[in-house]
Amino acid sequence: MDASIGAFEAKAQLSRLLRAVEQGERFTITVRGKPVADLVPHRADAAEGVAVAVAALQAFPRIRGVCDADVADFLREGRQ
């Protein structure tokens, strides 16, 4: 659950809040009781995630022993 904190208090305790966010905590910053911002941990760039996923897929062992003609036959069987 996100903790709610007023903007004035957040400004005064920014260093402490950043250390807590670094540990995975989340905060909603409010102005006069109205939520205006979320202080959340930074996510890695999406491109980095894609690169990791591609590397994981490339590490999978290759399937051997099925030729293109067999795959075409399998596809034709599935369409009937």
C-alpha positions in Angstrom: 0.0 0.0 0.0 1.3 3.5 -0.9 1.9 5.9 2.0 0.4 9.3 1.6 2.6 12.3 2.5 2.0 16.1 2.2 4.1 18.1 -0.2 5.6 20.3 2.6 6.6 17.2 4.6 7.9 15.4 1.4 10.1 18.4 0.7 11.5 18.4 4.2 12.2 14.7 4.2 13.2 14.1 0.5 16.5 12.3 1.3 14.7 9.9 3.7 11.9 9.3 1.1 14.4 8.6 -1.6 16.2 6.0 0.5 12.9 4.4 1.2 11.9 4.4 -2.4 15.3 2.8 -3.3 14.2 0.0 -1.0 11.0 -0.5 -2.9 8.5 1.7 -1.0 6.0 3.9 -2.8 4.6 7.3 -1.7 1.7 9.5 -2.9 2.4 13.1 -2.5 -0.6 15.3 -1.7 -1.4 19.0 -1.8 -4.2 20.0 0.6 -5.1 16.3 0.9 -5.4 15.8 -2.9 -3.1 13.3 -4.6 -0.8 15.0 -7.1 2.2 12.8 -7.6 3.6 9.3 -7.0 7.1 8.7 -5.8 8.0 5.2 -7.0 11.1 3.2 -7.7 12.7 3.8 -11.1 12.1 1.1 -13.7 14.8 0.0 -16.1 14.6 1.2 -19.6 12.2 -0.9 -21.8 15.0 -1.4 -24.4 17.1 -3.1 -21.7 14.2 -5.4 -20.9 13.8 -6.3 -24.5 17.5 -7.1 -24.8 17.4 -9.4 -21.8 14.3 -11.2 -23.2 16.0 -11.6 -26.6 19.1 -13.0 -25.0 17.1 -15.5 -23.0 15.2 -16.7 -26.1 18.5 -17.1 -28.0 19.9 -19.2 -25.1 17.1 -21.8 -25.6 18.3 -25.0 -27.2 17.5 -25.3 -30.9 14.9 -27.9 -32.0 16.6 -30.4 -34.3 15.3 -33.2 -36.5 12.2 -31.5 -38.1 12.6 -30.3 -41.7 10.7 -27.6 -43.4 8.6 -30.1 -45.4 7.4 -31.8 -42.1 6.5 -28.4 -40.6 4.4 -27.6 -43.8 2.7 -31.0 -43.5 1.9 -30.3 -39.8 0.4 -26.9 -40.8 -1.7 -28.5 -43.5 -3.0 -31.1 -41.1 -4.0 -28.5 -38.7 -6.0 -26.5 -41.3 -8.3 -29.4 -42.2 
